[in-house]
């Protein structure tokens, strides 16, 4: 039975594990491969504080049908089997469809849903408020707002987030700001009894945001480097910032590799400023999947239109993983 929103908020700390979606050689959903990867990560993170995040951006929800997304959610719920809380991405461009996807995720057993800001059209502050309020009123599980300006062209400001946090089951903010200062002011605008602000941009931003008390961070590392993922969470919990910085430096070449791969393919055509956009985005899903393959897990390809790394780039990635101590 899904947990109550407050329980989900309290249990959201440490690692927010990005569950990858697997496709077979024909590009079809591969649930057997998904189960194998899930089993590996569940065992690697056992005893740690973690939440499994499924059907989000990294999991390629946008490239799957509603039926495929539901199959993935059901499989994760079955395989994790209560070992960790599960949050399912359910965002759609329209409010009605987001409500329906969220209701299905709740019925499938997810402990919470993640809803990104409405995308495609720009909306007003009141439009944002109405959107999230409508979703909250139609489900019982906890809601994680995905405040991601890259995918939505919108950013919920601290004053609006504080207002949204007063809605009973909106309890988490996956904050994807690339500014430590913005995170600082967001966290202080919201009553921690109402909502927890987590680091949404991964391990590099976490090394900055942990200073301001970030209790959880979103990461792909548990898929192929769980010891590093656990080490980052432990260093933050113990407020050992020297260790946190050391681990941040350890994964820096991996991020630089993805940025270089993306740059080789030409700049991303975007109206977003360089302070908001992330140059490694076109390639990061493929890099994660190939890293998984290199440690013996199912990996595979990212669905179009995202980029997949070349054979030469796989050799480069392998060397980086060796330097990280993964291989």
PyMOL commands that set and color helices and strands:
alter all, ss='L'
color gray80, all
select helices_A, chain A and resi 5-11+31-45+61-63+66-80+95-108+125-137+149-152+158-164+180-189+203-212+221-223+226-237+241-264+284-294+311-323
alter helices_A, ss='H'
color red, helices_A
select strands_A, chain A and resi 14-18+50-54+85-89+112-116+142-147+170-175+196-199+216-219
alter strands_A, ss='S'
color yellow, strands_A
deselect
rebuild
show_as cartoon
